[in-house]
Amino acid sequence: MKAYSERPRKSLTAVLDAPMHIAIEERPLPEPGPRDVLVQVMAVGVCGSDIHFYEHGRIGSKQVEYPFVLGHECAGVVVAVGSEVRGIGVGARVAVEPGIACFRCEYCKTGRYNICPNVSFLSAPPVDGAFSQYIVHPEHLLHPIPEKLSFEEATLIEPLSVGIHACQVGEVKPGMTVVVTGLGPIGLTAVMAAKTFGASTIIASDIEPFRLELARRLGATDVVHAAEQSLSEAAKQATQGEGADIALDTTGHPAVLNGILEALRRGGRVVPIGFPTAEKVPIDLTRMIFGEIRMTPSYRYANTYPLGIGILASGAFDAKALLTDFYDLKHTGEALERARTNKQSSVKVIVYPNG
């Protein structure tokens, strides 16, 4: 190993040891392999999936076995590198791409490593996450970030990547009208992504006025309070009665998904991003057939981090507006509670494992 100081052997870690209970433990660090890198984690964003695991202990077939470590939206500093690491050095500021694919299967070989059946993903059971002072991660999944990009902003690269991939799957092109439903961090960064891909009209829908205003600041041309306004009417009004070209849904809610079908033009496309709470979701297939509306789900992302870094570093968006709450590691439980309960004024909650 090469390092600028003595390599740490232990790491303070926030551990989910029971539903909705976090304890702070000192854990030994694993020995990095020859192509691994030891990262001092400087900032971690709380994700919606973290909240689901924290509160319910599972998402679909992913079941938590306690104790477990949450957190995957992270950035930090390289502390040490393995003997075969050549592309990154000690002291580098990096964003951590959390999905470790096999890079041997047909999906990986064709660039679709997001659907690799053998992927290991930080904070997706049984793989521990990044609410820890240090983590070991493969070299090829670390992305250098420029000095002008803070560690907090760099945590947004992960959710922004979800929006980028959804725009790629939905084939968003310049001049299109795009609907975004659900304005949590994924939805808000999806607005940024759609703007980057050239959408001329972006209609953002939610029930929280605070998030609707954020969406407008980030590029939405129209905002819809879902409890007071019709998304379909707003979309048709913005498009001379035609409807939107593409809808990106982060809610997974059956009523929202079926409402989206009313807001799309004939030949439009809906891109589900958010996981539904139910295993099966009823959908108005008859309407989809009559309008030849396509449904193309989007799962995580692949090969998006360089573009995400470029978008955030460009200064084109006020991404700092998404960063609303800040906690040190020993208050990780409070951070998770804040993200779980305060939808009115919290968007991205940040945990500092080393500060």
Sequence and secondary structure as in RCSB ss.txt:
>XXXX:A:sequence
MKAYSERPRKSLTAVLDAPMHIAIEERPLPEPGPRDVLVQVMAVGVCGSDIHFYEHGRIGSKQVEYPFVLGHECA
GVVVAVGSEVRGIGVGARVAVEPGIACFRCEYCKTGRYNICPNVSFLSAPPVDGAFSQYIVHPEHLLHPIPEKLS
FEEATLIEPLSVGIHACQVGEVKPGMTVVVTGLGPIGLTAVMAAKTFGASTIIASDIEPFRLELARRLGATDVVH
AAEQSLSEAAKQATQGEGADIALDTTGHPAVLNGILEALRRGGRVVPIGFPTAEKVPIDLTRMIFGEIRMTPSYR
YANTYPLGIGILASGAFDAKALLTDFYDLKHTGEALERARTNKQSSVKVIVYPNG
>XXXX:A:secstr
 EESS    EEEEEEEEETTEEEEEEEE     TTEEEEEEEEEE  HHHHHHHHHSEETTEE  SSB    EEE
EEEEEE TT  S  TT EEEE  EE  S SHHHHTT GGG TT EETTSTTS  S BSEEEEEGGGEEE  TTS 
HHHHTTHHHHHHHHHHHHHHT  TT EEEEE  SHHHHHHHHHHHHTT SEEEEEES HHHHHHHHHTT SEEEE
TTTS HHHHHHHHTTTS EEEEEE S  HHHHHHHHHHEEEEEEEEE S  SSSS    HHHHHHHT EE    S
 SS HHHHHHHHHHT S GGGGEEEEEEGGGHHHHHHHHHH TTT SEEEEETT 
